[in-house]
Amino acid sequence: MKALISASIAAAVSLVVAFAAVVTMVLVDADADATEMTDGGGGLRGVPEEFRPWILKASKECKHPELTPALLAAQLNQESGFRTGLTSHAHAEGPAQFTPGTWATWGQDADGDDEASPWSIGDAVTAQGRYMCHLLGEAKASGFGGDVRALALAGYNAGWSAVQKYKGIPPYKETQNYVEAILASMPRFKGPGLLEVSGSGTGPDALRKAATRLGTPYAYGGGGPAGPSTGFCDGTNGYLDGRCAATSTVGFDCSSLVQYAFWPDLKLPRTAAAQYGATSDRPVSRQDLQPGDLLFWSHGGSGAIYHVAIYAGDGNVLHAPRTGRTVEVAPLTSAMPSADYFGATRP
């Protein structure tokens, strides 16, 4: 899909006003706290690219409007963190964590490879959608009080018979935490959606891949070529409100997002400083920036580089900013302290 990236930075600090035009608009407020993008109506962000079409398809095929893409995405994140090879202690398998018995009922060959497999993204997400759609129907017909989404999620986790037994969410701590976590994390996966990028080549292709991770949390030391993961705290970084957040957050830091975006076509090293070293022989002036170029910030010299971002066009960058934030598009002028801007390279 080819579309121009355009951006409009609001002059007022209180509102970001979205304009509809022929091209996709990317609007960012003056302090870079809000980013709005269109995605063709999908209303989904922050999920791996390979999951996205299946989530949207599963949501669309359900007659119950409560089965939104964000609900399915939040549930997948809770079940497996979008990992495909996971097996739980209860022998639940794949990204949607189906037990063999439940899979026998709901599994089907959705991706056309002549095999119904809980390890297949297409098969698993399709089965998840069908099962959740059925559970929403059961919840609506039950007459039990409360949010039908919560009842359906409880049925997915504990079995619908448990919901029937207690006429609501069962008093199981695991199930209660499961339902609460999914409903609380849904806003993270709601639209705006993908940043649309024009052109082809190493830079634009990497930018497109990075854009599929908009909304993914920042995790210091987390992430890599395979995708997001938990990180670590080093005594200075990775903390939020006095606690180590990185070890319990699945996400990227600035340089792992860049490494992920360019891999495997270009196997950049892991840290921002090393990425500058690997690309510094191809410097780019600020007025000649192109989508996919790398931008660096430093506390003083190439040995003190602490942040890297990907140029997204029209004066914006796509980056993972810091603990407590998510992957976002922000103005180059305010993404990081302007005095720390060190330069740009073309990978």
Contacts in CASP RR format, 6 or more apart in sequence:
PFRMAT RR
TARGET T0000
AUTHOR 0000-0000-0000
METHOD contacts of the structure
MODEL  1
MKALISASIAAAVSLVVAFAAVVTMVLVDADADATEMTDGGGGLRGVPEE
FRPWILKASKECKHPELTPALLAAQLNQESGFRTGLTSHAHAEGPAQFTP
GTWATWGQDADGDDEASPWSIGDAVTAQGRYMCHLLGEAKASGFGGDVRA
LALAGYNAGWSAVQKYKGIPPYKETQNYVEAILASMPRFKGPGLLEVSGS
GTGPDALRKAATRLGTPYAYGGGGPAGPSTGFCDGTNGYLDGRCAATSTV
GFDCSSLVQYAFWPDLKLPRTAAAQYGATSDRPVSRQDLQPGDLLFWSHG
GSGAIYHVAIYAGDGNVLHAPRTGRTVEVAPLTSAMPSADYFGATRP
1 196 0 8 1.000
2 196 0 8 1.000
2 198 0 8 1.000
2 199 0 8 1.000
3 23 0 8 1.000
3 24 0 8 1.000
3 196 0 8 1.000
3 197 0 8 1.000
3 198 0 8 1.000
4 23 0 8 1.000
4 24 0 8 1.000
4 196 0 8 1.000
4 198 0 8 1.000
5 24 0 8 1.000
5 26 0 8 1.000
5 195 0 8 1.000
5 196 0 8 1.000
5 197 0 8 1.000
5 198 0 8 1.000
5 291 0 8 1.000
5 312 0 8 1.000
5 313 0 8 1.000
5 314 0 8 1.000
5 316 0 8 1.000
6 21 0 8 1.000
6 23 0 8 1.000
6 24 0 8 1.000
6 25 0 8 1.000
6 26 0 8 1.000
6 314 0 8 1.000
7 25 0 8 1.000
7 26 0 8 1.000
7 27 0 8 1.000
7 28 0 8 1.000
7 313 0 8 1.000
7 314 0 8 1.000
7 315 0 8 1.000
7 316 0 8 1.000
7 329 0 8 1.000
7 331 0 8 1.000
8 19 0 8 1.000
8 25 0 8 1.000
8 27 0 8 1.000
9 27 0 8 1.000
9 28 0 8 1.000
9 29 0 8 1.000
9 30 0 8 1.000
9 331 0 8 1.000
10 16 0 8 1.000
10 17 0 8 1.000
10 27 0 8 1.000
10 29 0 8 1.000
10 30 0 8 1.000
11 30 0 8 1.000
12 30 0 8 1.000
13 29 0 8 1.000
13 30 0 8 1.000
13 31 0 8 1.000
15 29 0 8 1.000
16 27 0 8 1.000
16 28 0 8 1.000
16 29 0 8 1.000
16 34 0 8 1.000
16 36 0 8 1.000
17 27 0 8 1.000
18 25 0 8 1.000
18 27 0 8 1.000
18 36 0 8 1.000
19 25 0 8 1.000
19 27 0 8 1.000
24 37 0 8 1.000
24 38 0 8 1.000
24 195 0 8 1.000
24 196 0 8 1.000
25 36 0 8 1.000
25 37 0 8 1.000
25 38 0 8 1.000
26 35 0 8 1.000
26 36 0 8 1.000
26 37 0 8 1.000
26 195 0 8 1.000
26 312 0 8 1.000
26 314 0 8 1.000
26 316 0 8 1.000
26 329 0 8 1.000
27 35 0 8 1.000
27 36 0 8 1.000
28 34 0 8 1.000
28 35 0 8 1.000
28 36 0 8 1.000
28 316 0 8 1.000
28 329 0 8 1.000
28 330 0 8 1.000
28 331 0 8 1.000
30 334 0 8 1.000
31 334 0 8 1.000
32 328 0 8 1.000
32 330 0 8 1.000
32 331 0 8 1.000
32 334 0 8 1.000
32 335 0 8 1.000
35 192 0 8 1.000
35 214 0 8 1.000
35 328 0 8 1.000
35 329 0 8 1.000
35 330 0 8 1.000
36 192 0 8 1.000
37 45 0 8 1.000
37 192 0 8 1.000
37 193 0 8 1.000
37 194 0 8 1.000
37 195 0 8 1.000
37 196 0 8 1.000
37 214 0 8 1.000
37 329 0 8 1.000
38 192 0 8 1.000
38 193 0 8 1.000
38 196 0 8 1.000
39 45 0 8 1.000
39 191 0 8 1.000
39 192 0 8 1.000
39 193 0 8 1.000
39 194 0 8 1.000
42 56 0 8 1.000
42 69 0 8 1.000
42 191 0 8 1.000
42 193 0 8 1.000
43 69 0 8 1.000
43 70 0 8 1.000
43 190 0 8 1.000
43 191 0 8 1.000
43 192 0 8 1.000
43 193 0 8 1.000
44 52 0 8 1.000
44 55 0 8 1.000
44 56 0 8 1.000
44 69 0 8 1.000
44 70 0 8 1.000
44 73 0 8 1.000
44 189 0 8 1.000
44 190 0 8 1.000
44 191 0 8 1.000
44 193 0 8 1.000
45 189 0 8 1.000
45 190 0 8 1.000
45 191 0 8 1.000
45 192 0 8 1.000
45 193 0 8 1.000
45 194 0 8 1.000
45 214 0 8 1.000
45 215 0 8 1.000
46 73 0 8 1.000
46 188 0 8 1.000
46 189 0 8 1.000
46 212 0 8 1.000
46 213 0 8 1.000
46 214 0 8 1.000
46 215 0 8 1.000
46 216 0 8 1.000
46 327 0 8 1.000
47 55 0 8 1.000
47 73 0 8 1.000
47 76 0 8 1.000
47 82 0 8 1.000
47 189 0 8 1.000
47 212 0 8 1.000
48 82 0 8 1.000
48 212 0 8 1.000
48 213 0 8 1.000
48 227 0 8 1.000
49 209 0 8 1.000
49 212 0 8 1.000
50 121 0 8 1.000
51 73 0 8 1.000
51 76 0 8 1.000
51 82 0 8 1.000
51 95 0 8 1.000
51 121 0 8 1.000
51 125 0 8 1.000
52 212 0 8 1.000
54 110 0 8 1.000
54 121 0 8 1.000
54 122 0 8 1.000
54 125 0 8 1.000
54 126 0 8 1.000
55 69 0 8 1.000
55 72 0 8 1.000
55 73 0 8 1.000
55 76 0 8 1.000
55 125 0 8 1.000
56 69 0 8 1.000
57 125 0 8 1.000
57 126 0 8 1.000
58 67 0 8 1.000
58 72 0 8 1.000
58 125 0 8 1.000
58 126 0 8 1.000
58 128 0 8 1.000
58 129 0 8 1.000
58 130 0 8 1.000
59 67 0 8 1.000
59 68 0 8 1.000
59 69 0 8 1.000
59 71 0 8 1.000
59 72 0 8 1.000
59 129 0 8 1.000
61 129 0 8 1.000
61 130 0 8 1.000
61 133 0 8 1.000
62 129 0 8 1.000
62 130 0 8 1.000
62 132 0 8 1.000
62 133 0 8 1.000
62 136 0 8 1.000
63 133 0 8 1.000
64 133 0 8 1.000
64 136 0 8 1.000
64 137 0 8 1.000
64 140 0 8 1.000
66 136 0 8 1.000
66 148 0 8 1.000
66 149 0 8 1.000
66 152 0 8 1.000
67 129 0 8 1.000
67 132 0 8 1.000
67 133 0 8 1.000
67 136 0 8 1.000
68 186 0 8 1.000
68 190 0 8 1.000
69 189 0 8 1.000
70 186 0 8 1.000
70 187 0 8 1.000
70 189 0 8 1.000
70 190 0 8 1.000
70 191 0 8 1.000
71 132 0 8 1.000
71 149 0 8 1.000
71 182 0 8 1.000
71 186 0 8 1.000
72 125 0 8 1.000
72 128 0 8 1.000
72 129 0 8 1.000
72 132 0 8 1.000
73 186 0 8 1.000
73 189 0 8 1.000
74 182 0 8 1.000
74 183 0 8 1.000
74 185 0 8 1.000
74 186 0 8 1.000
74 188 0 8 1.000
74 189 0 8 1.000
75 96 0 8 1.000
75 128 0 8 1.000
75 132 0 8 1.000
75 153 0 8 1.000
75 156 0 8 1.000
75 182 0 8 1.000
76 82 0 8 1.000
76 95 0 8 1.000
76 96 0 8 1.000
76 125 0 8 1.000
76 128 0 8 1.000
77 185 0 8 1.000
77 189 0 8 1.000
77 250 0 8 1.000
78 178 0 8 1.000
78 181 0 8 1.000
78 182 0 8 1.000
78 185 0 8 1.000
79 92 0 8 1.000
79 95 0 8 1.000
79 96 0 8 1.000
79 97 0 8 1.000
80 86 0 8 1.000
80 94 0 8 1.000
80 95 0 8 1.000
80 96 0 8 1.000
80 97 0 8 1.000
81 95 0 8 1.000
81 228 0 8 1.000
81 250 0 8 1.000
82 95 0 8 1.000
82 228 0 8 1.000
83 94 0 8 1.000
83 95 0 8 1.000
84 94 0 8 1.000
84 95 0 8 1.000
84 119 0 8 1.000
84 121 0 8 1.000
85 93 0 8 1.000
85 94 0 8 1.000
85 95 0 8 1.000
85 119 0 8 1.000
86 93 0 8 1.000
86 94 0 8 1.000
86 95 0 8 1.000
86 97 0 8 1.000
87 93 0 8 1.000
87 94 0 8 1.000
88 97 0 8 1.000
90 99 0 8 1.000
91 99 0 8 1.000
91 100 0 8 1.000
92 98 0 8 1.000
92 99 0 8 1.000
93 99 0 8 1.000
93 100 0 8 1.000
93 103 0 8 1.000
93 118 0 8 1.000
93 119 0 8 1.000
94 118 0 8 1.000
94 119 0 8 1.000
94 124 0 8 1.000
95 121 0 8 1.000
95 124 0 8 1.000
95 125 0 8 1.000
96 118 0 8 1.000
96 124 0 8 1.000
96 125 0 8 1.000
96 127 0 8 1.000
96 128 0 8 1.000
98 106 0 8 1.000
98 107 0 8 1.000
98 118 0 8 1.000
98 124 0 8 1.000
98 127 0 8 1.000
98 128 0 8 1.000
102 131 0 8 1.000
103 116 0 8 1.000
103 118 0 8 1.000
103 127 0 8 1.000
105 131 0 8 1.000
106 127 0 8 1.000
106 130 0 8 1.000
106 131 0 8 1.000
107 116 0 8 1.000
107 118 0 8 1.000
107 123 0 8 1.000
107 126 0 8 1.000
107 127 0 8 1.000
107 130 0 8 1.000
108 116 0 8 1.000
108 123 0 8 1.000
108 126 0 8 1.000
108 127 0 8 1.000
108 130 0 8 1.000
109 115 0 8 1.000
109 116 0 8 1.000
109 123 0 8 1.000
110 116 0 8 1.000
110 120 0 8 1.000
110 122 0 8 1.000
110 123 0 8 1.000
110 125 0 8 1.000
110 126 0 8 1.000
110 127 0 8 1.000
111 120 0 8 1.000
111 121 0 8 1.000
111 122 0 8 1.000
111 123 0 8 1.000
113 120 0 8 1.000
115 123 0 8 1.000
116 123 0 8 1.000
117 123 0 8 1.000
117 124 0 8 1.000
118 124 0 8 1.000
118 127 0 8 1.000
131 156 0 8 1.000
132 152 0 8 1.000
132 153 0 8 1.000
132 156 0 8 1.000
135 151 0 8 1.000
135 152 0 8 1.000
135 153 0 8 1.000
135 155 0 8 1.000
135 156 0 8 1.000
135 160 0 8 1.000
136 148 0 8 1.000
136 149 0 8 1.000
136 152 0 8 1.000
137 148 0 8 1.000
137 152 0 8 1.000
138 151 0 8 1.000
138 152 0 8 1.000
138 160 0 8 1.000
138 163 0 8 1.000
139 148 0 8 1.000
139 149 0 8 1.000
139 151 0 8 1.000
139 152 0 8 1.000
139 163 0 8 1.000
140 148 0 8 1.000
142 151 0 8 1.000
142 163 0 8 1.000
142 164 0 8 1.000
142 167 0 8 1.000
144 151 0 8 1.000
144 163 0 8 1.000
144 167 0 8 1.000
144 168 0 8 1.000
145 151 0 8 1.000
145 168 0 8 1.000
146 168 0 8 1.000
147 183 0 8 1.000
149 183 0 8 1.000
150 169 0 8 1.000
150 179 0 8 1.000
150 183 0 8 1.000
151 163 0 8 1.000
151 168 0 8 1.000
151 169 0 8 1.000
153 178 0 8 1.000
153 179 0 8 1.000
153 182 0 8 1.000
153 183 0 8 1.000
154 162 0 8 1.000
154 163 0 8 1.000
154 168 0 8 1.000
154 169 0 8 1.000
154 170 0 8 1.000
154 175 0 8 1.000
154 178 0 8 1.000
154 179 0 8 1.000
155 162 0 8 1.000
155 163 0 8 1.000
155 175 0 8 1.000
157 174 0 8 1.000
157 175 0 8 1.000
157 178 0 8 1.000
157 179 0 8 1.000
158 170 0 8 1.000
158 172 0 8 1.000
158 174 0 8 1.000
158 175 0 8 1.000
162 170 0 8 1.000
162 172 0 8 1.000
162 175 0 8 1.000
163 169 0 8 1.000
163 170 0 8 1.000
169 175 0 8 1.000
169 176 0 8 1.000
169 179 0 8 1.000
170 176 0 8 1.000
188 215 0 8 1.000
188 217 0 8 1.000
188 326 0 8 1.000
189 215 0 8 1.000
192 214 0 8 1.000
193 214 0 8 1.000
194 211 0 8 1.000
194 212 0 8 1.000
194 214 0 8 1.000
195 207 0 8 1.000
195 208 0 8 1.000
195 211 0 8 1.000
195 214 0 8 1.000
195 312 0 8 1.000
195 318 0 8 1.000
195 329 0 8 1.000
197 204 0 8 1.000
197 207 0 8 1.000
197 208 0 8 1.000
197 211 0 8 1.000
197 291 0 8 1.000
197 312 0 8 1.000
198 204 0 8 1.000
198 291 0 8 1.000
199 291 0 8 1.000
202 262 0 8 1.000
202 265 0 8 1.000
202 266 0 8 1.000
202 292 0 8 1.000
202 347 0 8 1.000
203 262 0 8 1.000
203 290 0 8 1.000
203 291 0 8 1.000
203 292 0 8 1.000
203 293 0 8 1.000
203 310 0 8 1.000
203 347 0 8 1.000
204 291 0 8 1.000
204 292 0 8 1.000
205 265 0 8 1.000
206 258 0 8 1.000
206 261 0 8 1.000
206 262 0 8 1.000
206 265 0 8 1.000
206 266 0 8 1.000
206 292 0 8 1.000
206 310 0 8 1.000
206 347 0 8 1.000
207 261 0 8 1.000
207 291 0 8 1.000
207 292 0 8 1.000
207 310 0 8 1.000
207 311 0 8 1.000
207 312 0 8 1.000
207 318 0 8 1.000
209 260 0 8 1.000
209 261 0 8 1.000
210 257 0 8 1.000
210 258 0 8 1.000
210 260 0 8 1.000
210 261 0 8 1.000
210 310 0 8 1.000
210 318 0 8 1.000
210 327 0 8 1.000
211 312 0 8 1.000
211 318 0 8 1.000
213 228 0 8 1.000
213 252 0 8 1.000
213 257 0 8 1.000
213 260 0 8 1.000
213 327 0 8 1.000
214 318 0 8 1.000
214 326 0 8 1.000
214 327 0 8 1.000
214 328 0 8 1.000
214 329 0 8 1.000
215 326 0 8 1.000
215 327 0 8 1.000
215 328 0 8 1.000
216 228 0 8 1.000
216 251 0 8 1.000
216 252 0 8 1.000
216 320 0 8 1.000
216 326 0 8 1.000
216 327 0 8 1.000
217 228 0 8 1.000
217 249 0 8 1.000
217 250 0 8 1.000
217 251 0 8 1.000
217 324 0 8 1.000
217 325 0 8 1.000
217 326 0 8 1.000
218 249 0 8 1.000
218 251 0 8 1.000
218 252 0 8 1.000
218 253 0 8 1.000
218 320 0 8 1.000
218 321 0 8 1.000
218 322 0 8 1.000
218 323 0 8 1.000
218 324 0 8 1.000
218 325 0 8 1.000
218 326 0 8 1.000
218 327 0 8 1.000
219 228 0 8 1.000
219 229 0 8 1.000
219 230 0 8 1.000
219 231 0 8 1.000
219 238 0 8 1.000
219 245 0 8 1.000
219 246 0 8 1.000
219 249 0 8 1.000
219 250 0 8 1.000
219 251 0 8 1.000
219 252 0 8 1.000
219 253 0 8 1.000
219 323 0 8 1.000
220 231 0 8 1.000
220 232 0 8 1.000
220 233 0 8 1.000
220 234 0 8 1.000
220 237 0 8 1.000
220 238 0 8 1.000
220 246 0 8 1.000
220 253 0 8 1.000
220 323 0 8 1.000
221 231 0 8 1.000
221 232 0 8 1.000
221 238 0 8 1.000
221 246 0 8 1.000
221 253 0 8 1.000
221 256 0 8 1.000
222 228 0 8 1.000
222 229 0 8 1.000
222 230 0 8 1.000
222 231 0 8 1.000
222 232 0 8 1.000
222 246 0 8 1.000
222 251 0 8 1.000
222 252 0 8 1.000
222 253 0 8 1.000
222 256 0 8 1.000
223 229 0 8 1.000
223 231 0 8 1.000
223 251 0 8 1.000
223 252 0 8 1.000
223 253 0 8 1.000
223 256 0 8 1.000
223 257 0 8 1.000
223 260 0 8 1.000
224 252 0 8 1.000
224 256 0 8 1.000
224 259 0 8 1.000
224 260 0 8 1.000
224 263 0 8 1.000
224 270 0 8 1.000
225 259 0 8 1.000
225 260 0 8 1.000
225 263 0 8 1.000
225 264 0 8 1.000
225 267 0 8 1.000
226 260 0 8 1.000
227 251 0 8 1.000
227 252 0 8 1.000
227 256 0 8 1.000
227 260 0 8 1.000
228 250 0 8 1.000
228 251 0 8 1.000
228 252 0 8 1.000
229 250 0 8 1.000
229 251 0 8 1.000
230 246 0 8 1.000
230 247 0 8 1.000
230 248 0 8 1.000
230 249 0 8 1.000
230 250 0 8 1.000
230 251 0 8 1.000
231 238 0 8 1.000
231 246 0 8 1.000
231 247 0 8 1.000
231 249 0 8 1.000
231 251 0 8 1.000
231 253 0 8 1.000
232 238 0 8 1.000
232 244 0 8 1.000
232 246 0 8 1.000
232 247 0 8 1.000
233 239 0 8 1.000
233 244 0 8 1.000
233 245 0 8 1.000
233 246 0 8 1.000
233 247 0 8 1.000
237 246 0 8 1.000
237 323 0 8 1.000
238 244 0 8 1.000
238 245 0 8 1.000
238 246 0 8 1.000
238 323 0 8 1.000
239 245 0 8 1.000
239 246 0 8 1.000
239 323 0 8 1.000
240 323 0 8 1.000
240 324 0 8 1.000
245 323 0 8 1.000
245 324 0 8 1.000
246 323 0 8 1.000
249 323 0 8 1.000
251 320 0 8 1.000
252 260 0 8 1.000
252 320 0 8 1.000
252 327 0 8 1.000
253 320 0 8 1.000
254 272 0 8 1.000
254 307 0 8 1.000
254 308 0 8 1.000
254 309 0 8 1.000
254 319 0 8 1.000
254 320 0 8 1.000
254 321 0 8 1.000
255 270 0 8 1.000
255 271 0 8 1.000
255 272 0 8 1.000
255 274 0 8 1.000
255 275 0 8 1.000
255 308 0 8 1.000
256 270 0 8 1.000
256 320 0 8 1.000
257 310 0 8 1.000
257 319 0 8 1.000
257 320 0 8 1.000
257 327 0 8 1.000
258 268 0 8 1.000
258 272 0 8 1.000
258 275 0 8 1.000
258 294 0 8 1.000
258 308 0 8 1.000
258 309 0 8 1.000
258 310 0 8 1.000
259 268 0 8 1.000
259 269 0 8 1.000
259 270 0 8 1.000
259 275 0 8 1.000
261 310 0 8 1.000
262 268 0 8 1.000
262 347 0 8 1.000
266 347 0 8 1.000
268 274 0 8 1.000
268 275 0 8 1.000
268 278 0 8 1.000
268 279 0 8 1.000
268 347 0 8 1.000
269 275 0 8 1.000
269 278 0 8 1.000
272 296 0 8 1.000
272 305 0 8 1.000
272 306 0 8 1.000
272 307 0 8 1.000
272 308 0 8 1.000
273 302 0 8 1.000
273 303 0 8 1.000
273 304 0 8 1.000
273 305 0 8 1.000
273 306 0 8 1.000
275 294 0 8 1.000
275 296 0 8 1.000
275 308 0 8 1.000
276 294 0 8 1.000
276 296 0 8 1.000
276 302 0 8 1.000
276 305 0 8 1.000
276 308 0 8 1.000
276 342 0 8 1.000
276 345 0 8 1.000
277 302 0 8 1.000
279 294 0 8 1.000
279 345 0 8 1.000
279 346 0 8 1.000
279 347 0 8 1.000
280 302 0 8 1.000
280 345 0 8 1.000
282 345 0 8 1.000
282 346 0 8 1.000
282 347 0 8 1.000
283 343 0 8 1.000
283 344 0 8 1.000
283 345 0 8 1.000
283 346 0 8 1.000
284 290 0 8 1.000
284 293 0 8 1.000
284 343 0 8 1.000
284 344 0 8 1.000
284 345 0 8 1.000
284 346 0 8 1.000
285 344 0 8 1.000
286 343 0 8 1.000
286 344 0 8 1.000
289 295 0 8 1.000
289 311 0 8 1.000
289 313 0 8 1.000
289 315 0 8 1.000
289 344 0 8 1.000
290 311 0 8 1.000
290 313 0 8 1.000
290 346 0 8 1.000
291 310 0 8 1.000
291 311 0 8 1.000
291 312 0 8 1.000
291 313 0 8 1.000
292 310 0 8 1.000
292 311 0 8 1.000
292 312 0 8 1.000
292 346 0 8 1.000
292 347 0 8 1.000
293 310 0 8 1.000
293 311 0 8 1.000
293 344 0 8 1.000
293 345 0 8 1.000
293 346 0 8 1.000
293 347 0 8 1.000
294 308 0 8 1.000
294 309 0 8 1.000
294 310 0 8 1.000
294 311 0 8 1.000
294 344 0 8 1.000
294 345 0 8 1.000
294 346 0 8 1.000
294 347 0 8 1.000
295 308 0 8 1.000
295 309 0 8 1.000
295 310 0 8 1.000
295 311 0 8 1.000
295 317 0 8 1.000
295 332 0 8 1.000
295 341 0 8 1.000
295 343 0 8 1.000
295 344 0 8 1.000
296 305 0 8 1.000
296 307 0 8 1.000
296 308 0 8 1.000
296 341 0 8 1.000
296 342 0 8 1.000
296 343 0 8 1.000
296 344 0 8 1.000
296 345 0 8 1.000
297 305 0 8 1.000
297 306 0 8 1.000
297 307 0 8 1.000
297 308 0 8 1.000
297 336 0 8 1.000
297 337 0 8 1.000
297 340 0 8 1.000
297 341 0 8 1.000
297 342 0 8 1.000
298 304 0 8 1.000
298 305 0 8 1.000
298 306 0 8 1.000
298 340 0 8 1.000
298 342 0 8 1.000
299 306 0 8 1.000
299 340 0 8 1.000
300 340 0 8 1.000
300 342 0 8 1.000
301 342 0 8 1.000
302 342 0 8 1.000
305 342 0 8 1.000
306 340 0 8 1.000
307 319 0 8 1.000
307 336 0 8 1.000
307 340 0 8 1.000
308 319 0 8 1.000
309 317 0 8 1.000
309 318 0 8 1.000
309 319 0 8 1.000
309 332 0 8 1.000
309 335 0 8 1.000
309 336 0 8 1.000
310 317 0 8 1.000
310 318 0 8 1.000
310 319 0 8 1.000
311 317 0 8 1.000
311 332 0 8 1.000
311 344 0 8 1.000
312 318 0 8 1.000
312 329 0 8 1.000
315 331 0 8 1.000
315 332 0 8 1.000
315 333 0 8 1.000
316 329 0 8 1.000
316 330 0 8 1.000
316 331 0 8 1.000
316 332 0 8 1.000
317 329 0 8 1.000
317 330 0 8 1.000
317 331 0 8 1.000
317 332 0 8 1.000
317 335 0 8 1.000
318 327 0 8 1.000
318 328 0 8 1.000
318 329 0 8 1.000
319 327 0 8 1.000
319 328 0 8 1.000
319 330 0 8 1.000
319 335 0 8 1.000
320 326 0 8 1.000
320 327 0 8 1.000
321 328 0 8 1.000
321 330 0 8 1.000
321 335 0 8 1.000
321 336 0 8 1.000
END
